[in-house]
Amino acid sequence: MSHSVDSSIFVSPAEKRDKFRIALNSGRLLQFPGAFSPLVARTVSEYGFDGVYVSGAALAADLALPDIGLTTLSEVVSRGQQIARVTDLPVLIDADTGFGEPSNVARSINLLEDAGIAGCHLEDQVNPKRCGHLDSKAVVPQGEMIRRVRAAVLARHDADFVICARTDARAVEGLDAAIERAKAFVNAGADMIFPEALETEAEFATFRRAIDVPLMANMTEFGKSPLLDVKTLESLGFNIVIWPVTTLRIAMGAIEDTLSELRRNGTQSSLVSRMQTRSRLYELIDYESYNAFDQNLFNFEIPGGNS
């Protein structure tokens, strides 16, 4: 894929949201890998995925923080805007519990819309929240989450901005209670439901039979849910799958291996063949297209072509 400078600005946020809405109702499973940086998001775009997901857990981890609600609204909006800017794909972002009371939720929606995001999900955990696949979570009363959802729906200016309601009740109150909550959130105006930490393929199937709006599956590693593949999730009738922290985990694994090698042998020479080349990096960031704006910026050849 070729890009011009900031080419994604030619696909407007409204167009991305419209594209997301249409795709959600297409009957096929949308695939949204997680991106913790704009460069990762650009790479996701090049591999033909349907959209980009911005995980609150990945963002917190990238800031060297645990996923317990420590990130601020401004940090989340800023990262979301940076990512949305570099891709023509719709971006779905994790808005945690909405960053406060219903009025705070409304402001969060306004800022995420202004940042060019296509949709977000809000969850029914109490503050401080916990990673959805850890034990000892707690959820707010159903009525409180309904107020969050209603605030989000009323606050959006673009009706195509997707409001997804996440429930963590499966691990706290059981599957039936989670389904009851999901139905209430749909009645409150949620466009999509995210049932977090379902424990078996059968539970995914049960949720699908009970809920008549789009459903999102979270295929995070080391969690409570089985790692179902795309074919299985599509057969179950789910509409979107996210792999929220996969790219961060694989990148950090490679970084630790690299640091270990440097510490052990004092050189990275044995790892060069596993690295992204300079030419590939320049291709991803579209270095050459900037020449159209300033011919002094890209007036060189890369030695060897693949260095």
TORRODREN-178437 format. One record per residue (C-alpha): residue in three letters; residue number from 1; chain; x, y, z. Coordinates in nm, 3 decimals, padded with zeros to 5 digits. Example, Ala and Ser with C-alpha at 12.3 -4.5 7.8 and 13.67 -1.06 7.14 Angstrom:
// TORRODREN-178437
<atom 'ALA'; 1; 'A'; <01.230; -00.450; 00.780>>;
<atom 'SER'; 2; 'A'; <01.367; -00.106; 00.714>>;
//
This chain:
// TORRODREN-178437
<atom 'MET'; 1; 'A'; <00.000; 00.000; 00.000>>;
<atom 'SER'; 2; 'A'; <00.132; 00.342; -00.082>>;
<atom 'HIS'; 3; 'A'; <00.063; 00.653; 00.121>>;
<atom 'SER'; 4; 'A'; <00.099; 01.022; 00.062>>;
<atom 'VAL'; 5; 'A'; <00.184; 01.252; 00.349>>;
<atom 'ASP'; 6; 'A'; <-00.089; 01.205; 00.611>>;
<atom 'SER'; 7; 'A'; <-00.298; 01.028; 00.346>>;
<atom 'SER'; 8; 'A'; <-00.550; 00.910; 00.605>>;
<atom 'ILE'; 9; 'A'; <-00.680; 01.264; 00.645>>;
<atom 'PHE'; 10; 'A'; <-00.846; 01.219; 00.305>>;
<atom 'VAL'; 11; 'A'; <-01.067; 00.952; 00.458>>;
<atom 'SER'; 12; 'A'; <-01.275; 01.157; 00.697>>;
<atom 'PRO'; 13; 'A'; <-01.373; 01.039; 01.045>>;
<atom 'ALA'; 14; 'A'; <-01.735; 01.037; 00.926>>;
<atom 'GLU'; 15; 'A'; <-01.643; 00.808; 00.636>>;
<atom 'LYS'; 16; 'A'; <-01.456; 00.573; 00.868>>;
<atom 'ARG'; 17; 'A'; <-01.755; 00.555; 01.102>>;
<atom 'ASP'; 18; 'A'; <-01.992; 00.490; 00.815>>;
<atom 'LYS'; 19; 'A'; <-01.760; 00.217; 00.689>>;
<atom 'PHE'; 20; 'A'; <-01.754; 00.060; 01.038>>;
<atom 'ARG'; 21; 'A'; <-02.135; 00.067; 01.070>>;
<atom 'ILE'; 22; 'A'; <-02.187; -00.096; 00.733>>;
<atom 'ALA'; 23; 'A'; <-01.925; -00.362; 00.803>>;
<atom 'LEU'; 24; 'A'; <-02.075; -00.444; 01.145>>;
<atom 'ASN'; 25; 'A'; <-02.401; -00.532; 00.972>>;
<atom 'SER'; 26; 'A'; <-02.241; -00.725; 00.687>>;
<atom 'GLY'; 27; 'A'; <-02.273; -01.065; 00.854>>;
<atom 'ARG'; 28; 'A'; <-01.899; -01.132; 00.844>>;
<atom 'LEU'; 29; 'A'; <-01.652; -01.125; 01.129>>;
<atom 'LEU'; 30; 'A'; <-01.449; -00.802; 01.144>>;
<atom 'GLN'; 31; 'A'; <-01.087; -00.841; 01.253>>;
<atom 'PHE'; 32; 'A'; <-00.933; -00.562; 01.465>>;
<atom 'PRO'; 33; 'A'; <-00.576; -00.626; 01.587>>;
<atom 'GLY'; 34; 'A'; <-00.459; -00.408; 01.873>>;
<atom 'ALA'; 35; 'A'; <-00.213; -00.128; 01.800>>;
<atom 'PHE'; 36; 'A'; <-00.022; 00.038; 02.081>>;
<atom 'SER'; 37; 'A'; <00.144; 00.297; 01.855>>;
<atom 'PRO'; 38; 'A'; <00.077; 00.476; 01.526>>;
<atom 'LEU'; 39; 'A'; <00.347; 00.271; 01.350>>;
<atom 'VAL'; 40; 'A'; <00.177; -00.053; 01.453>>;
<atom 'ALA'; 41; 'A'; <-00.155; 00.087; 01.331>>;
<atom 'ARG'; 42; 'A'; <-00.001; 00.172; 00.994>>;
<atom 'THR'; 43; 'A'; <00.127; -00.185; 00.970>>;
<atom 'VAL'; 44; 'A'; <-00.217; -00.327; 01.056>>;
<atom 'SER'; 45; 'A'; <-00.356; -00.125; 00.766>>;
<atom 'GLU'; 46; 'A'; <-00.108; -00.278; 00.523>>;
<atom 'TYR'; 47; 'A'; <-00.205; -00.635; 00.611>>;
<atom 'GLY'; 48; 'A'; <-00.565; -00.599; 00.506>>;
<atom 'PHE'; 49; 'A'; <-00.745; -00.602; 00.840>>;
<atom 'ASP'; 50; 'A'; <-01.083; -00.438; 00.891>>;
<atom 'GLY'; 51; 'A'; <-00.988; -00.194; 01.164>>;
<atom 'VAL'; 52; 'A'; <-00.757; -00.105; 01.449>>;
<atom 'TYR'; 53; 'A'; <-00.824; -00.156; 01.819>>;
<atom 'VAL'; 54; 'A'; <-00.665; 00.058; 02.091>>;
<atom 'SER'; 55; 'A'; <-00.651; -00.135; 02.418>>;
<atom 'GLY'; 56; 'A'; <-00.657; 00.039; 02.752>>;
<atom 'ALA'; 57; 'A'; <-00.442; -00.240; 02.895>>;
<atom 'ALA'; 58; 'A'; <-00.184; -00.201; 02.618>>;
<atom 'LEU'; 59; 'A'; <-00.179; 00.176; 02.654>>;
<atom 'ALA'; 60; 'A'; <-00.133; 00.148; 03.029>>;
<atom 'ALA'; 61; 'A'; <00.144; -00.111; 02.986>>;
<atom 'ASP'; 62; 'A'; <00.319; 00.108; 02.729>>;
<atom 'LEU'; 63; 'A'; <00.324; 00.380; 02.997>>;
<atom 'ALA'; 64; 'A'; <00.463; 00.122; 03.243>>;
<atom 'LEU'; 65; 'A'; <00.137; 00.128; 03.443>>;
<atom 'PRO'; 66; 'A'; <-00.096; -00.153; 03.553>>;
<atom 'ASP'; 67; 'A'; <-00.442; -00.170; 03.398>>;
<atom 'ILE'; 68; 'A'; <-00.629; -00.033; 03.700>>;
<atom 'GLY'; 69; 'A'; <-00.772; 00.291; 03.566>>;
<atom 'LEU'; 70; 'A'; <-00.460; 00.504; 03.612>>;
<atom 'THR'; 71; 'A'; <-00.449; 00.638; 03.259>>;
<atom 'THR'; 72; 'A'; <-00.625; 00.969; 03.207>>;
<atom 'LEU'; 73; 'A'; <-00.880; 01.073; 02.950>>;
<atom 'SER'; 74; 'A'; <-00.630; 01.307; 02.786>>;
<atom 'GLU'; 75; 'A'; <-00.373; 01.026; 02.754>>;
<atom 'VAL'; 76; 'A'; <-00.626; 00.792; 02.594>>;
<atom 'VAL'; 77; 'A'; <-00.763; 01.057; 02.357>>;
<atom 'SER'; 78; 'A'; <-00.412; 01.163; 02.256>>;
<atom 'ARG'; 79; 'A'; <-00.300; 00.811; 02.172>>;
<atom 'GLY'; 80; 'A'; <-00.627; 00.742; 01.991>>;
<atom 'GLN'; 81; 'A'; <-00.590; 01.055; 01.781>>;
<atom 'GLN'; 82; 'A'; <-00.229; 00.970; 01.693>>;
<atom 'ILE'; 83; 'A'; <-00.338; 00.624; 01.577>>;
<atom 'ALA'; 84; 'A'; <-00.652; 00.736; 01.390>>;
<atom 'ARG'; 85; 'A'; <-00.449; 00.995; 01.199>>;
<atom 'VAL'; 86; 'A'; <-00.222; 00.740; 01.028>>;
<atom 'THR'; 87; 'A'; <-00.478; 00.487; 00.906>>;
<atom 'ASP'; 88; 'A'; <-00.777; 00.493; 00.676>>;
<atom 'LEU'; 89; 'A'; <-00.930; 00.212; 00.884>>;
<atom 'PRO'; 90; 'A'; <-01.188; 00.270; 01.158>>;
<atom 'VAL'; 91; 'A'; <-01.039; 00.279; 01.508>>;
<atom 'LEU'; 92; 'A'; <-01.223; 00.132; 01.808>>;
<atom 'ILE'; 93; 'A'; <-01.089; 00.242; 02.146>>;
<atom 'ASP'; 94; 'A'; <-01.117; 00.123; 02.505>>;
<atom 'ALA'; 95; 'A'; <-01.271; 00.402; 02.716>>;
<atom 'ASP'; 96; 'A'; <-01.261; 00.205; 03.043>>;
<atom 'THR'; 97; 'A'; <-01.548; 00.316; 03.268>>;
<atom 'GLY'; 98; 'A'; <-01.589; 00.649; 03.090>>;
<atom 'PHE'; 99; 'A'; <-01.355; 00.842; 03.321>>;
<atom 'GLY'; 100; 'A'; <-01.613; 00.945; 03.577>>;
<atom 'GLU'; 101; 'A'; <-01.980; 01.016; 03.623>>;
<atom 'PRO'; 102; 'A'; <-02.231; 01.041; 03.335>>;
<atom 'SER'; 103; 'A'; <-02.128; 01.399; 03.256>>;
<atom 'ASN'; 104; 'A'; <-01.765; 01.284; 03.236>>;
<atom 'VAL'; 105; 'A'; <-01.872; 00.999; 03.010>>;
<atom 'ALA'; 106; 'A'; <-02.041; 01.251; 02.780>>;
<atom 'ARG'; 107; 'A'; <-01.726; 01.462; 02.760>>;
<atom 'SER'; 108; 'A'; <-01.519; 01.152; 02.691>>;
<atom 'ILE'; 109; 'A'; <-01.740; 01.069; 02.392>>;
<atom 'ASN'; 110; 'A'; <-01.712; 01.424; 02.259>>;
<atom 'LEU'; 111; 'A'; <-01.332; 01.420; 02.280>>;
<atom 'LEU'; 112; 'A'; <-01.302; 01.074; 02.123>>;
<atom 'GLU'; 113; 'A'; <-01.524; 01.184; 01.835>>;
<atom 'ASP'; 114; 'A'; <-01.313; 01.497; 01.788>>;
<atom 'ALA'; 115; 'A'; <-01.003; 01.274; 01.779>>;
<atom 'GLY'; 116; 'A'; <-01.135; 01.088; 01.474>>;
<atom 'ILE'; 117; 'A'; <-01.222; 00.763; 01.653>>;
<atom 'ALA'; 118; 'A'; <-01.495; 00.543; 01.503>>;
<atom 'GLY'; 119; 'A'; <-01.626; 00.398; 01.829>>;
<atom 'CYS'; 120; 'A'; <-01.548; 00.307; 02.188>>;
<atom 'HIS'; 121; 'A'; <-01.651; 00.065; 02.458>>;
<atom 'LEU'; 122; 'A'; <-01.750; 00.145; 02.813>>;
<atom 'GLU'; 123; 'A'; <-01.754; -00.113; 03.090>>;
<atom 'ASP'; 124; 'A'; <-01.962; -00.181; 03.400>>;
<atom 'GLN'; 125; 'A'; <-01.677; -00.224; 03.645>>;
<atom 'VAL'; 126; 'A'; <-01.634; -00.009; 03.953>>;
<atom 'ASN'; 127; 'A'; <-01.340; 00.225; 03.992>>;
<atom 'PRO'; 128; 'A'; <-01.057; 00.145; 04.025>>;
<atom 'LYS'; 129; 'A'; <-01.115; -00.109; 03.748>>;
<atom 'ARG'; 130; 'A'; <-00.910; -00.422; 03.687>>;
<atom 'CYS'; 131; 'A'; <-00.799; -00.613; 03.382>>;
<atom 'GLY'; 132; 'A'; <-01.105; -00.803; 03.263>>;
<atom 'HIS'; 133; 'A'; <-00.931; -01.141; 03.295>>;
<atom 'LEU'; 134; 'A'; <-00.818; -01.102; 03.655>>;
<atom 'ASP'; 135; 'A'; <-01.006; -01.227; 03.959>>;
<atom 'SER'; 136; 'A'; <-01.173; -01.011; 04.226>>;
<atom 'LYS'; 137; 'A'; <-01.340; -00.772; 03.985>>;
<atom 'ALA'; 138; 'A'; <-01.649; -00.580; 04.094>>;
<atom 'VAL'; 139; 'A'; <-01.929; -00.437; 03.883>>;
<atom 'VAL'; 140; 'A'; <-02.148; -00.134; 03.945>>;
<atom 'PRO'; 141; 'A'; <-02.525; -00.172; 03.985>>;
<atom 'GLN'; 142; 'A'; <-02.697; -00.225; 03.652>>;
<atom 'GLY'; 143; 'A'; <-02.870; 00.112; 03.674>>;
<atom 'GLU'; 144; 'A'; <-02.541; 00.295; 03.705>>;
<atom 'MET'; 145; 'A'; <-02.407; 00.138; 03.388>>;
<atom 'ILE'; 146; 'A'; <-02.733; 00.218; 03.208>>;
<atom 'ARG'; 147; 'A'; <-02.674; 00.584; 03.294>>;
<atom 'ARG'; 148; 'A'; <-02.322; 00.559; 03.147>>;
<atom 'VAL'; 149; 'A'; <-02.457; 00.415; 02.825>>;
<atom 'ARG'; 150; 'A'; <-02.737; 00.669; 02.796>>;
<atom 'ALA'; 151; 'A'; <-02.494; 00.954; 02.857>>;
<atom 'ALA'; 152; 'A'; <-02.266; 00.824; 02.584>>;
<atom 'VAL'; 153; 'A'; <-02.552; 00.784; 02.334>>;
<atom 'LEU'; 154; 'A'; <-02.690; 01.131; 02.405>>;
<atom 'ALA'; 155; 'A'; <-02.349; 01.296; 02.388>>;
<atom 'ARG'; 156; 'A'; <-02.235; 01.179; 02.046>>;
<atom 'HIS'; 157; 'A'; <-02.275; 01.421; 01.759>>;
<atom 'ASP'; 158; 'A'; <-02.227; 01.164; 01.484>>;
<atom 'ALA'; 159; 'A'; <-02.495; 00.895; 01.506>>;
<atom 'ASP'; 160; 'A'; <-02.252; 00.653; 01.338>>;
<atom 'PHE'; 161; 'A'; <-02.007; 00.671; 01.629>>;
<atom 'VAL'; 162; 'A'; <-02.037; 00.320; 01.775>>;
<atom 'ILE'; 163; 'A'; <-02.118; 00.289; 02.144>>;
<atom 'CYS'; 164; 'A'; <-02.025; -00.057; 02.271>>;
<atom 'ALA'; 165; 'A'; <-02.121; -00.166; 02.622>>;
<atom 'ARG'; 166; 'A'; <-01.888; -00.411; 02.791>>;
<atom 'THR'; 167; 'A'; <-02.003; -00.624; 03.080>>;
<atom 'ASP'; 168; 'A'; <-01.765; -00.792; 03.321>>;
<atom 'ALA'; 169; 'A'; <-02.050; -00.958; 03.508>>;
<atom 'ARG'; 170; 'A'; <-01.976; -01.313; 03.388>>;
<atom 'ALA'; 171; 'A'; <-01.694; -01.351; 03.640>>;
<atom 'VAL'; 172; 'A'; <-01.883; -01.171; 03.918>>;
<atom 'GLU'; 173; 'A'; <-02.251; -01.260; 03.892>>;
<atom 'GLY'; 174; 'A'; <-02.257; -01.544; 03.637>>;
<atom 'LEU'; 175; 'A'; <-02.349; -01.586; 03.272>>;
<atom 'ASP'; 176; 'A'; <-02.725; -01.532; 03.310>>;
<atom 'ALA'; 177; 'A'; <-02.668; -01.204; 03.493>>;
<atom 'ALA'; 178; 'A'; <-02.423; -01.091; 03.225>>;
<atom 'ILE'; 179; 'A'; <-02.684; -01.159; 02.956>>;
<atom 'GLU'; 180; 'A'; <-02.950; -00.974; 03.154>>;
<atom 'ARG'; 181; 'A'; <-02.719; -00.675; 03.182>>;
<atom 'ALA'; 182; 'A'; <-02.635; -00.687; 02.812>>;
<atom 'LYS'; 183; 'A'; <-03.005; -00.675; 02.721>>;
<atom 'ALA'; 184; 'A'; <-03.054; -00.375; 02.950>>;
<atom 'PHE'; 185; 'A'; <-02.759; -00.196; 02.791>>;
<atom 'VAL'; 186; 'A'; <-02.903; -00.257; 02.444>>;
<atom 'ASN'; 187; 'A'; <-03.233; -00.111; 02.562>>;
<atom 'ALA'; 188; 'A'; <-03.037; 00.192; 02.686>>;
<atom 'GLY'; 189; 'A'; <-02.902; 00.249; 02.335>>;
<atom 'ALA'; 190; 'A'; <-02.579; 00.047; 02.308>>;
<atom 'ASP'; 191; 'A'; <-02.498; -00.042; 01.948>>;
<atom 'MET'; 192; 'A'; <-02.280; -00.340; 02.035>>;
<atom 'ILE'; 193; 'A'; <-02.209; -00.564; 02.334>>;
<atom 'PHE'; 194; 'A'; <-01.870; -00.684; 02.457>>;
<atom 'PRO'; 195; 'A'; <-01.913; -00.982; 02.695>>;
<atom 'GLU'; 196; 'A'; <-01.579; -00.997; 02.874>>;
<atom 'ALA'; 197; 'A'; <-01.407; -01.313; 02.999>>;
<atom 'LEU'; 198; 'A'; <-01.647; -01.579; 02.872>>;
<atom 'GLU'; 199; 'A'; <-01.497; -01.914; 02.966>>;
<atom 'THR'; 200; 'A'; <-01.606; -02.165; 02.699>>;
<atom 'GLU'; 201; 'A'; <-01.706; -02.177; 02.336>>;
<atom 'ALA'; 202; 'A'; <-02.054; -02.277; 02.456>>;
<atom 'GLU'; 203; 'A'; <-02.081; -01.953; 02.652>>;
<atom 'PHE'; 204; 'A'; <-02.000; -01.752; 02.339>>;
<atom 'ALA'; 205; 'A'; <-02.279; -01.943; 02.160>>;
<atom 'THR'; 206; 'A'; <-02.523; -01.880; 02.445>>;
<atom 'PHE'; 207; 'A'; <-02.453; -01.509; 02.441>>;
<atom 'ARG'; 208; 'A'; <-02.508; -01.493; 02.067>>;
<atom 'ARG'; 209; 'A'; <-02.846; -01.663; 02.094>>;
<atom 'ALA'; 210; 'A'; <-02.956; -01.419; 02.364>>;
<atom 'ILE'; 211; 'A'; <-02.847; -01.085; 02.214>>;
<atom 'ASP'; 212; 'A'; <-02.966; -00.941; 01.882>>;
<atom 'VAL'; 213; 'A'; <-02.709; -00.662; 01.829>>;
<atom 'PRO'; 214; 'A'; <-02.346; -00.700; 01.714>>;
<atom 'LEU'; 215; 'A'; <-02.118; -00.885; 01.956>>;
<atom 'MET'; 216; 'A'; <-01.745; -00.845; 02.011>>;
<atom 'ALA'; 217; 'A'; <-01.507; -01.125; 02.111>>;
<atom 'ASN'; 218; 'A'; <-01.186; -01.058; 02.301>>;
<atom 'MET'; 219; 'A'; <-00.913; -01.307; 02.211>>;
<atom 'THR'; 220; 'A'; <-00.649; -01.198; 02.460>>;
<atom 'GLU'; 221; 'A'; <-00.367; -01.431; 02.557>>;
<atom 'PHE'; 222; 'A'; <-00.325; -01.571; 02.911>>;
<atom 'GLY'; 223; 'A'; <-00.688; -01.496; 02.995>>;
<atom 'LYS'; 224; 'A'; <-01.004; -01.681; 03.088>>;
<atom 'SER'; 225; 'A'; <-01.142; -01.717; 02.736>>;
<atom 'PRO'; 226; 'A'; <-01.029; -01.993; 02.497>>;
<atom 'LEU'; 227; 'A'; <-00.836; -01.862; 02.196>>;
<atom 'LEU'; 228; 'A'; <-01.100; -01.926; 01.932>>;
<atom 'ASP'; 229; 'A'; <-00.996; -01.877; 01.572>>;
<atom 'VAL'; 230; 'A'; <-01.164; -01.655; 01.317>>;
<atom 'LYS'; 231; 'A'; <-01.351; -01.939; 01.150>>;
<atom 'THR'; 232; 'A'; <-01.499; -02.053; 01.482>>;
<atom 'LEU'; 233; 'A'; <-01.602; -01.705; 01.591>>;
<atom 'GLU'; 234; 'A'; <-01.765; -01.639; 01.256>>;
<atom 'SER'; 235; 'A'; <-01.958; -01.967; 01.280>>;
<atom 'LEU'; 236; 'A'; <-02.074; -01.861; 01.627>>;
<atom 'GLY'; 237; 'A'; <-02.218; -01.543; 01.478>>;
<atom 'PHE'; 238; 'A'; <-01.986; -01.289; 01.638>>;
<atom 'ASN'; 239; 'A'; <-01.938; -00.965; 01.449>>;
<atom 'ILE'; 240; 'A'; <-01.595; -00.844; 01.556>>;
<atom 'VAL'; 241; 'A'; <-01.285; -00.992; 01.716>>;
<atom 'ILE'; 242; 'A'; <-01.005; -00.802; 01.885>>;
<atom 'TRP'; 243; 'A'; <-00.654; -00.918; 01.969>>;
<atom 'PRO'; 244; 'A'; <-00.588; -00.634; 02.213>>;
<atom 'VAL'; 245; 'A'; <-00.238; -00.688; 02.349>>;
<atom 'THR'; 246; 'A'; <-00.093; -00.939; 02.101>>;
<atom 'THR'; 247; 'A'; <00.133; -00.696; 01.915>>;
<atom 'LEU'; 248; 'A'; <00.265; -00.546; 02.240>>;
<atom 'ARG'; 249; 'A'; <00.336; -00.886; 02.391>>;
<atom 'ILE'; 250; 'A'; <00.520; -01.014; 02.085>>;
<atom 'ALA'; 251; 'A'; <00.718; -00.692; 02.055>>;
<atom 'MET'; 252; 'A'; <00.817; -00.698; 02.422>>;
<atom 'GLY'; 253; 'A'; <00.918; -01.063; 02.393>>;
<atom 'ALA'; 254; 'A'; <01.150; -00.971; 02.106>>;
<atom 'ILE'; 255; 'A'; <01.288; -00.673; 02.297>>;
<atom 'GLU'; 256; 'A'; <01.369; -00.889; 02.599>>;
<atom 'ASP'; 257; 'A'; <01.541; -01.144; 02.375>>;
<atom 'THR'; 258; 'A'; <01.743; -00.865; 02.215>>;
<atom 'LEU'; 259; 'A'; <01.850; -00.714; 02.544>>;
<atom 'SER'; 260; 'A'; <01.949; -01.058; 02.672>>;
<atom 'GLU'; 261; 'A'; <02.159; -01.114; 02.358>>;
<atom 'LEU'; 262; 'A'; <02.329; -00.776; 02.392>>;
<atom 'ARG'; 263; 'A'; <02.405; -00.839; 02.756>>;
<atom 'ARG'; 264; 'A'; <02.536; -01.189; 02.687>>;
<atom 'ASN'; 265; 'A'; <02.740; -01.133; 02.370>>;
<atom 'GLY'; 266; 'A'; <02.788; -00.758; 02.346>>;
<atom 'THR'; 267; 'A'; <02.656; -00.740; 01.988>>;
<atom 'GLN'; 268; 'A'; <02.326; -00.764; 01.803>>;
<atom 'SER'; 269; 'A'; <02.482; -00.919; 01.493>>;
<atom 'SER'; 270; 'A'; <02.308; -01.255; 01.536>>;
<atom 'LEU'; 271; 'A'; <01.968; -01.082; 01.546>>;
<atom 'VAL'; 272; 'A'; <01.995; -00.860; 01.239>>;
<atom 'SER'; 273; 'A'; <01.821; -01.115; 01.013>>;
<atom 'ARG'; 274; 'A'; <01.515; -01.102; 01.242>>;
<atom 'MET'; 275; 'A'; <01.489; -00.722; 01.235>>;
<atom 'GLN'; 276; 'A'; <01.265; -00.506; 01.023>>;
<atom 'THR'; 277; 'A'; <01.495; -00.357; 00.760>>;
<atom 'ARG'; 278; 'A'; <01.560; 00.012; 00.719>>;
<atom 'SER'; 279; 'A'; <01.398; 00.004; 00.375>>;
<atom 'ARG'; 280; 'A'; <01.081; -00.158; 00.514>>;
<atom 'LEU'; 281; 'A'; <01.058; 00.099; 00.793>>;
<atom 'TYR'; 282; 'A'; <01.096; 00.382; 00.541>>;
<atom 'GLU'; 283; 'A'; <00.827; 00.220; 00.327>>;
<atom 'LEU'; 284; 'A'; <00.586; 00.203; 00.623>>;
<atom 'ILE'; 285; 'A'; <00.638; 00.565; 00.721>>;
<atom 'ASP'; 286; 'A'; <00.627; 00.662; 00.352>>;
<atom 'TYR'; 287; 'A'; <00.951; 00.853; 00.366>>;
<atom 'GLU'; 288; 'A'; <00.962; 00.896; -00.011>>;
<atom 'SER'; 289; 'A'; <00.628; 01.074; -00.040>>;
<atom 'TYR'; 290; 'A'; <00.759; 01.362; 00.171>>;
<atom 'ASN'; 291; 'A'; <00.983; 01.441; -00.126>>;
<atom 'ALA'; 292; 'A'; <00.679; 01.593; -00.293>>;
<atom 'PHE'; 293; 'A'; <00.686; 01.861; -00.025>>;
<atom 'ASP'; 294; 'A'; <01.061; 01.905; 00.014>>;
<atom 'GLN'; 295; 'A'; <01.302; 01.744; -00.230>>;
<atom 'ASN'; 296; 'A'; <01.585; 01.777; 00.020>>;
<atom 'LEU'; 297; 'A'; <01.424; 01.526; 00.256>>;
<atom 'PHE'; 298; 'A'; <01.439; 01.213; 00.043>>;
<atom 'ASN'; 299; 'A'; <01.734; 01.259; -00.186>>;
<atom 'PHE'; 300; 'A'; <01.925; 00.939; -00.107>>;
<atom 'GLU'; 301; 'A'; <01.938; 00.570; -00.183>>;
<atom 'ILE'; 302; 'A'; <01.935; 00.305; 00.086>>;
<atom 'PRO'; 303; 'A'; <02.262; 00.108; 00.065>>;
<atom 'GLY'; 304; 'A'; <02.198; -00.250; -00.046>>;
<atom 'GLY'; 305; 'A'; <01.822; -00.190; -00.069>>;
<atom 'ASN'; 306; 'A'; <01.740; -00.400; 00.233>>;
<atom 'SER'; 307; 'A'; <01.951; -00.254; 00.512>>;
//
